[in-house]
Amino acid sequence: MNTSKIYDVLCIGNYTKDTIISPAGVTYVDGGAVNYAAHAAVRLGAKVAVVTNLAREDVRVVEKFTQSGIDCVPTYTPHSTCMQLEYPTNNPDIRNLSVTDTAGSITASEVEGLQAKSAVIGSSLRGEVGLDVIHALREKNMLVAVDVQGYVRVLRERDLKYEPWDEMAETLAHVDILKADAVEAEYLTGETDIYKAALAFTAMGPKEIVLTHKDGVLVSAGGNFFNRQFYPQNVGGRSGRGDTCVGTYVSMRLTKSPAEASIWAAAVTSLKMENQGPFNRSLAEVEALIRSKYNGSVY
C-alpha cells in the first residue's frame, strides 16, 4: 500500500459472505457494501482503496479488488461476516436479514496513513464502524458519506433488527452525504414521504441525501430534489443496489453536480441490478443508458 497516494474514494466496511434467497432461488455471493461501492467507483475511473475485515479463507475477495485496480487494506479475522438476505417478493425494499458470524469492528487505526478526497462508510450492522473512524476521516478533510444501514441495524442473536440510533444526531453532524433506503428513512425520521424524510435528514447536518426506493433514487442537495428512475431489465442482482448507488454518486460527485451525479448513480445501479455480484458493465453501456433514458445527455 502506497501511503503517499491520494485516492478519490476510500471505501470502509466489512466484506460479507452472502446467501441470497429470492423467488428465483438460492445463490451465494461475495457481498458487502464496500465490495459493491468500490467496484462501481473503479469502473467509472476513480482511484479506489478499501479498508475491510475478513477471514483469510476469503482472500480471493482481496485478490479480486487488486485485479480490478482497487488497493485493499485487509485485517484478517477469525470469521468473515456471514449474512443471509431473504427477498420474499420482487420488491427490493422488502427483505429479511440474519447474520451467523461477524468480522468485528473497524477502528480508526485502520484508516491511519490513508489519504483520499472522499470516504464511503458502508457497514452491515451497528458497531462495525464507529464514530472514532468518522472523526479520523474528518480530520483528514475528506468528504464523508455514510450509509445508515450500518447504524440502524442491530444484531440480536442471529437476526438483524432495526433499533433506535441514539448517536444519530451526534454522528450526522460530521457527515456530508447520507445514504438510506426508503424503509430505513421512514424508521429513522418517521416520514413515509421520501421527500419529507430527506428534508428531515438534512436538518440533522448532511448537505446531501441519497435515498433509494423501489423505483429509483432521490437526491436532495442545495435545496433541490432529483428523483431518478431505475431502468433494469430484471432485478436478479438487486442485492447491493444501494451500495452501488452511493459508491457511484460519491465518485461522480467529486467532479460533477448533484444533478449530474444522480443520473450516473441511477444508470449504473440500473445495470448492476441485472446481475448478481459487483457492477461489471462497461462505461459505454452506462453512457448508452443515460442517452436513452435520462434526457439523452451524457455529462
C-alpha positions in Angstrom: 0.0 0.0 0.0 1.4 3.4 -1.0 0.6 5.7 1.9 1.6 8.8 -0.1 -1.1 8.1 -2.7 -4.2 10.2 -2.7 -7.3 8.2 -3.6 -10.6 9.5 -5.0 -12.7 7.2 -2.9 -11.9 5.3 0.3 -14.5 2.5 1.0 -14.7 1.4 4.6 -16.7 -1.6 5.9 -16.6 -5.4 6.2 -16.9 -7.8 3.3 -19.9 -10.1 3.7 -20.3 -13.7 2.6 -23.9 -13.6 1.4 -26.6 -16.3 0.9 -29.4 -14.7 -1.1 -32.9 -16.3 -1.1 -35.4 -14.9 -3.6 -38.3 -16.1 -5.7 -35.7 -17.1 -8.3 -33.9 -19.5 -5.9 -30.8 -19.6 -3.6 -27.4 -18.2 -4.6 -24.1 -17.5 -2.8 -22.4 -14.2 -3.5 -19.4 -12.2 -2.2 -21.1 -9.1 -0.9 -20.7 -6.2 1.5 -21.3 -2.6 0.8 -17.6 -1.9 0.3 -17.4 -4.6 -2.4 -20.3 -3.1 -4.4 -19.3 0.5 -3.9 -15.6 0.1 -4.7 -16.1 -1.9 -7.9 -18.7 0.7 -9.1 -16.3 3.6 -8.4 -13.3 2.0 -10.0 -15.3 1.1 -13.2 -16.0 4.8 -13.5 -12.3 5.7 -13.4 -11.9 6.6 -9.8 -8.7 5.7 -7.8 -10.2 3.5 -5.0 -9.0 1.9 -1.8 -10.9 -0.5 0.5 -10.4 -0.9 4.3 -12.1 -4.2 5.4 -12.1 -7.1 7.8 -12.5 -10.7 6.6 -11.3 -14.3 7.2 -8.1 -15.3 5.5 -10.0 -18.1 3.8 -11.8 -15.4 1.8 -8.6 -13.8 0.5 -10.0 -14.2 -3.1 -12.0 -11.1 -2.4 -8.8 -9.1 -1.7 -7.3 -10.6 -4.9 -10.4 -9.5 -6.9 -10.0 -6.0 -5.6 -6.4 -5.9 -6.7 -7.1 -7.4 -10.1 -9.7 -4.7 -10.6 -7.2 -1.9 -9.8 -8.5 -1.4 -6.2 -6.0 -1.1 -3.4 -7.1 -3.1 -0.3 -6.1 -2.8 3.3 -7.4 -6.0 4.9 -7.4 -7.0 8.5 -7.8 -10.8 8.8 -10.1 -12.0 11.5 -11.3 -15.5 12.6 -14.6 -15.2 10.7 -15.9 -13.2 7.8 -19.3 -11.6 8.3 -21.8 -14.2 7.0 -25.2 -12.8 6.1 -28.5 -14.3 4.8 -30.7 -12.0 2.7 -34.2 -13.2 2.0 -36.3 -11.4 -0.5 -39.9 -12.8 -0.3 -41.1 -10.7 -3.2 -39.7 -8.8 -6.2 -39.8 -5.6 -4.1 -36.1 -4.9 -3.2 -37.1 -2.8 -0.2 -38.7 -5.8 1.5 -36.1 -8.3 2.9 -35.2 -10.2 6.0 -31.6 -10.3 7.2 -29.7 -12.6 9.5 -26.1 -13.0 10.5 -24.2 -16.1 11.7 -20.7 -14.7 12.1 -19.1 -11.2 12.1 -15.6 -10.0 11.3 -15.7 -7.4 14.2 -15.2 -3.7 14.2 -13.0 -1.5 12.0 -11.0 1.0 14.1 -9.6 4.5 13.4 -6.1 3.0 13.3 -7.0 1.1 10.1 -7.5 4.3 8.2 -4.4 6.0 9.6 -1.9 6.8 6.9 -4.5 6.8 4.1 -5.4 9.9 2.2 -8.5 10.3 0.0 -10.8 13.0 -1.4 -13.8 11.1 -0.1 -14.8 8.2 2.1 -17.8 5.9 1.8 -18.7 4.1 5.0 -20.7 1.0 4.2 -21.2 -1.3 7.2 -23.7 -4.0 7.7 -24.6 -3.6 11.4 -24.1 -1.4 14.4 -20.7 -1.5 16.0 -18.8 -2.3 12.7 -17.6 1.3 12.0 -17.9 3.7 14.9 -17.7 7.5 15.4 -14.0 7.3 16.0 -13.5 6.4 12.3 -15.7 9.3 11.2 -13.7 11.7 13.4 -10.4 10.4 11.9 -11.7 10.9 8.4 -13.0 14.4 9.1 -9.5 15.3 10.5 -8.2 14.4 7.0 -10.7 16.8 5.4 -12.3 14.1 3.4 -15.9 14.3 2.0 -17.6 11.7 4.3 -20.6 9.6 3.1 -22.3 7.3 5.5 -24.9 4.6 4.8 -27.3 4.5 7.7 -27.9 0.8 7.3 -24.8 0.0 9.4 -26.1 2.1 12.3 -29.9 1.3 12.4 -29.3 -2.5 12.1 -28.5 -4.2 15.4 -27.6 -7.9 15.7 -29.8 -9.7 18.2 -28.8 -13.4 18.3 -28.8 -14.1 14.6 -31.4 -11.6 13.4 -30.7 -8.0 12.3 -33.3 -5.7 13.8 -33.9 -2.0 13.4 -33.4 -0.2 16.7 -33.3 3.5 17.7 -29.9 5.1 16.9 -29.1 7.2 19.9 -25.9 8.6 18.4 -27.7 9.7 15.2 -27.6 13.4 15.8 -24.0 13.3 17.0 -22.9 11.2 14.1 -24.7 13.0 11.3 -23.3 16.3 12.4 -20.0 15.1 10.9 -21.4 13.6 7.7 -21.6 15.3 4.3 -23.6 12.7 2.3 -26.2 10.4 3.9 -27.4 7.3 2.2 -30.6 5.4 3.2 -33.3 3.3 1.6 -37.0 4.1 2.0 -37.5 1.7 4.8 -34.6 3.0 6.8 -35.6 6.6 6.2 -39.1 6.0 7.5 -37.8 4.2 10.5 -35.3 7.0 11.4 -37.4 10.0 10.5 -41.0 8.8 11.0 -41.8 10.1 7.5 -43.4 7.9 4.9 -42.9 10.5 2.2 -39.4 10.2 0.9 -39.1 14.0 0.2 -40.0 14.8 3.8 -37.7 12.1 5.0 -34.8 13.7 3.0 -35.5 17.1 4.5 -35.6 15.6 8.0 -32.1 14.1 7.4 -30.8 17.4 6.0 -31.9 19.2 9.2 -29.5 16.9 11.1 -26.4 18.1 9.2 -25.7 16.2 6.0 -25.6 18.5 3.0 -26.7 15.9 0.5 -29.1 12.9 0.9 -29.1 9.8 -1.4 -32.3 7.9 -0.8 -33.0 4.8 -2.7 -36.6 3.4 -3.2 -38.1 0.6 -5.2 -38.4 2.7 -8.3 -35.2 4.8 -8.2 -33.1 7.2 -6.3 -34.0 10.5 -4.8 -31.1 13.0 -4.2 -31.6 16.1 -2.1 -28.9 18.7 -2.4 -28.7 22.5 -2.2 -32.5 22.9 -1.7 -33.2 20.9 -4.9 -34.6 17.3 -5.4 -33.5 15.0 -8.2 -35.6 11.8 -8.4 -34.1 9.5 -11.0 -35.8 6.3 -12.0 -34.1 2.9 -12.3 -34.4 1.0 -15.6 -33.2 -2.5 -15.0 -34.2 -5.3 -17.5 -34.6 -7.5 -14.4 -33.8 -7.3 -10.7 -31.9 -10.6 -10.3 -29.0 -8.6 -8.9 -30.9 -6.4 -6.5 -28.7 -7.1 -3.6 -26.1 -4.4 -3.4 -28.4 -1.8 -5.1 -27.9 0.9 -2.6 -24.2 0.3 -2.1 -23.6 0.6 -5.8 -25.7 3.7 -5.9 -23.9 5.6 -3.2 -20.5 4.4 -4.5 -21.3 5.8 -7.9 -22.8 9.0 -6.6 -19.8 9.9 -4.4 -17.2 9.1 -7.1 -19.1 11.2 -9.7 -19.8 13.9 -7.2 -16.1 14.7 -7.0 -16.3 16.3 -10.4 -20.0 16.7 -11.2 -23.0 18.5 -9.8 -25.6 16.6 -7.7 -28.0 16.7 -10.7 -25.4 15.0 -12.9 -24.1 12.6 -10.3 -27.7 11.5 -9.5 -28.2 10.5 -13.2 -24.9 8.4 -13.2 -25.9 6.8 -9.9 -29.3 5.8 -11.3 -27.9 4.5 -14.6 -25.1 2.4 -13.0 -27.5 1.0 -10.4 -30.0 0.0 -13.1 -27.4 -2.0 -14.9 -26.0 -3.5 -11.7 -29.4 -4.8 -10.7 -29.5 -7.1 -13.7 -26.6 -9.2 -12.4 -25.6 -10.6 -9.0 -22.2 -9.5 -7.7 -20.5 -6.1 -8.0 -21.1 -3.9 -11.0 -19.1 -5.2 -14.0 -20.5 -3.4 -17.0 -18.7 -1.0 -19.4 -18.7 2.8 -19.3 -20.1 2.7 -22.8 -23.1 0.8 -21.6 -23.7 3.3 -18.8 -23.4 6.2 -21.3 -25.8 4.5 -23.7 -28.4 4.0 -20.9 -28.1 7.7 -19.9 -28.6 8.8 -23.5 -31.7 6.6 -24.0 -33.4 7.1 -20.6 -32.1 10.2 -18.9 -32.9 13.1 -21.2 -30.4 12.0 -23.8 -27.4 13.6 -22.1 -24.0 12.1 -21.0 -22.3 14.6 -18.7 
